[in-house]
Amino acid sequence: MGSPRRLDRYRDKRDLDRTPEPAGADAAGGRDGPCFVIQQHDASTMHWDFRLEADGVLRSWSVPKGPSTDPSDKRLAVATEDHPLGYADFEGIIPEGEYGAGSVIVWDTGTYRNLTVDDDGAEIPVARAVDDGHVRVWLHGHKLTGGYALTKMGSDRREWLLVKMDDSEADRRRRPTSTQPESVLSGRTIDEVAEQHDDAAS
Ligand code: MN
């Protein structure tokens, strides 16, 4: 497990008495392998948060255009603070005035397998691969499967690229962020989550 201090930035950014987001490092549990989650988040700008379990936390990136299944698409992914494992199931509304205010759905989730190896073919643990600025994983999701590579663009920058690897699961025609917008947990779209909240408030 990672040190609890790893989540200091996560907690510093939030008033955990006001937001429904999870506080702790409790695991989602019951999964066969480390988990990944992609959360669509309608905050000040729409984005998809891509998160990989590593060393007891969710390493996280914000992807403005969302993931692609086309290996020729290079999607900007901005590194963000580590999130607690329990965040993988979070869906709902972050209240106005709070950090990241807006609606969140679990757009895709599942397990992954680490594909990151060194020049000799030995596996590099995911936490170290992320620290080194290059990680490759095979996703087993509901919408996304196959290899994805995340590569940091410069040593002192937060910008990375998320790219579909050219494997059997690559598909240049699919547009899953458009054609499959619904949550894999609740079946709701991000607009439906926001509307239900508005109904409850009025
Ligand atoms: Mn976000």
Boltz pocket constraint, residues with backbone or C-beta under 6 A from the ligand:
constraints:
  - pocket:
      binder: B
      contacts: [[A, 39], [A, 41], [A, 43], [A, 47], [A, 49], [A, 62], [A, 100]]
      max_distance: 6.0
